[in-house]
Amino acid sequence: MVEVCFFGRLADIAGKHQHVEITSDIQTLEDLLQLLGAQNQVLKEAFDQPGNFLAIDDVMASKNDKIINARMISIGAPVSGG
């Protein structure tokens, strides 16, 4: 099981975090995003927006990175400020 933490607008949609059971068919961040998006259409649409960040165990990552043995996945939407 992996903890998925959401930030920015994604946290508003999905809550701050979820625990997700990682099965053998979920090997990459892209696989995880597809799983989560299939469960929540609004979240899927937010994932499709440019600029989201991904991290595996506090290390920036890309959608193709493997999540085997990950303890925490962070997914965040871009934020603005001044």
C-alpha positions in Angstrom: 0.0 0.0 0.0 1.2 3.5 -0.9 0.2 6.9 0.5 -0.8 9.3 -2.3 -0.7 12.9 -1.2 -2.4 15.6 -3.2 -1.6 19.3 -3.3 -3.2 22.5 -4.6 -6.4 22.1 -6.6 -6.0 18.3 -6.6 -6.3 18.3 -2.8 -9.5 20.2 -3.1 -10.8 17.5 -5.5 -9.5 14.3 -3.9 -8.7 15.2 -0.3 -5.2 15.6 1.1 -4.2 12.0 0.9 -5.4 8.5 0.1 -4.0 5.0 0.7 -3.9 3.0 -2.5 -3.2 -0.8 -2.8 -0.6 -1.3 -5.5 -1.3 -4.4 -7.5 0.9 -6.0 -10.1 -0.7 -4.1 -13.0 0.1 -0.7 -11.3 3.9 -0.3 -12.0 4.3 3.3 -13.1 3.0 6.7 -12.1 1.0 6.8 -15.3 -0.7 3.5 -14.3 -1.5 5.0 -10.9 -2.9 8.2 -12.5 -5.1 6.1 -14.7 -6.4 4.1 -11.8 -7.2 7.2 -9.7 -8.7 9.0 -12.7 -11.0 6.0 -13.4 -12.4 6.4 -9.9 -13.0 10.2 -10.2 -13.7 11.9 -13.5 -13.0 15.4 -12.1 -9.6 14.2 -10.9 -8.9 12.7 -14.3 -9.6 16.0 -16.0 -7.3 17.7 -13.5 -4.5 15.2 -14.2 -4.8 16.0 -17.9 -4.0 19.7 -17.3 -0.4 20.8 -17.9 2.0 21.6 -15.2 1.2 19.0 -12.5 4.1 17.8 -10.5 4.9 14.2 -9.5 7.2 12.9 -6.8 8.1 9.4 -5.5 9.3 9.4 -1.9 10.1 13.2 -2.1 12.0 12.9 -5.3 10.6 14.6 -8.4 9.5 12.0 -11.0 7.9 11.6 -14.4 4.8 9.6 -15.4 7.0 6.7 -16.7 8.9 6.2 -13.4 8.3 2.9 -11.6 6.5 3.0 -8.2 7.5 -0.4 -7.0 8.4 -0.2 -3.3 7.4 3.5 -3.1 6.1 4.6 0.3 4.6 8.0 -0.8 3.5 9.5 -4.1 3.0 13.2 -4.3 0.8 14.8 -7.0 0.3 18.5 -7.2 -1.3 21.1 -9.4 0.5 24.2 -10.3 0.0 27.2 -8.0 0.5 30.9 -8.4 1.4 33.6 -6.1 3.4 36.6 -5.7 
